[in-house]
Amino acid sequence: MAGSFDDAMADYARGDYRAALPLLRSLAESGNAAAQSQLGFMYSAGVAVPQNDAEAARWVRRAPDQLSHLCRAWVLHLSHP
């Protein structure tokens, strides 16, 4: 699937979450930390996917250290509702 994180976020900003989702998922599965974090948020909030804190935490945990402070706080929140 062609496209960048910026393309996905442009779709997201327009409210076209269903268009953003497959691109974000592809990027996240390829190791893009920002996409992993965004996908985690989408699962946490139930945006274009069923709300699922366990799935949200799974994606956020995959994001590497460049997002560490935000991700760790989020994972702690998801782990202890």
C-alpha positions as CSV (number, residue, x, y, z in Angstrom):
1,M,0.0,0.0,0.0
2,A,1.5,3.3,-1.1
3,G,1.3,6.4,1.0
4,S,3.0,8.1,3.9
5,F,2.1,8.8,7.5
6,D,1.4,12.4,6.4
7,D,-1.1,11.1,3.8
8,A,-2.8,9.0,6.5
9,M,-3.0,11.9,8.9
10,A,-4.4,14.2,6.2
11,D,-7.2,11.6,5.7
12,Y,-7.6,11.5,9.5
13,A,-7.7,15.3,9.8
14,R,-10.5,15.4,7.2
15,G,-12.4,12.9,9.3
16,D,-11.9,10.2,6.8
17,Y,-10.9,7.6,9.4
18,R,-11.7,4.6,7.3
19,A,-9.3,5.8,4.5
20,A,-6.6,6.5,7.1
21,L,-6.9,3.1,8.9
22,P,-5.4,0.8,6.3
23,L,-2.5,3.1,5.6
24,L,-1.8,3.5,9.3
25,R,-2.1,-0.2,9.9
26,S,0.4,-0.9,7.0
27,L,2.8,1.7,8.3
28,A,2.5,0.4,11.9
29,E,3.1,-3.2,10.8
30,S,6.2,-2.0,9.0
31,G,7.5,-0.4,12.2
32,N,6.5,3.2,11.9
33,A,6.4,4.4,15.5
34,A,4.1,7.4,14.8
35,A,1.6,5.1,13.0
36,Q,1.8,2.5,15.8
37,S,1.0,5.3,18.3
38,Q,-1.9,6.7,16.2
39,L,-3.3,3.2,15.7
40,G,-3.1,2.6,19.4
41,F,-5.0,5.9,20.0
42,M,-7.7,4.8,17.4
43,Y,-8.2,1.5,19.3
44,S,-8.3,3.3,22.6
45,A,-10.9,5.8,21.4
46,G,-12.8,3.5,19.1
47,V,-12.2,5.6,16.0
48,A,-13.0,3.5,12.9
49,V,-12.3,0.3,14.9
50,P,-14.1,-1.3,17.9
51,Q,-12.8,0.3,21.1
52,N,-10.3,-2.1,22.6
53,D,-7.8,-1.1,25.3
54,A,-5.8,-4.3,25.0
55,E,-5.3,-3.8,21.3
56,A,-4.5,-0.1,21.9
57,A,-1.8,-1.1,24.4
58,R,-0.4,-3.7,22.0
59,W,0.2,-1.1,19.3
60,V,1.5,1.6,21.6
61,R,4.0,-0.9,23.2
62,R,5.4,-1.5,19.7
63,A,6.4,2.1,19.3
64,P,10.1,2.6,20.0
65,D,11.8,4.9,22.4
66,Q,11.4,8.1,20.3
67,L,7.8,8.2,21.6
68,S,8.7,6.7,25.0
69,H,7.3,9.3,27.5
70,L,3.9,9.6,25.9
71,C,3.6,5.9,25.1
72,R,4.6,4.8,28.6
73,A,2.1,7.1,30.2
74,W,-0.6,5.8,27.8
75,V,0.3,2.2,28.4
76,L,0.1,2.7,32.1
77,H,-3.3,4.3,31.7
78,L,-4.6,1.5,29.5
79,S,-3.2,-1.1,31.9
80,H,-4.9,0.4,35.0
81,P,-8.3,1.8,34.0
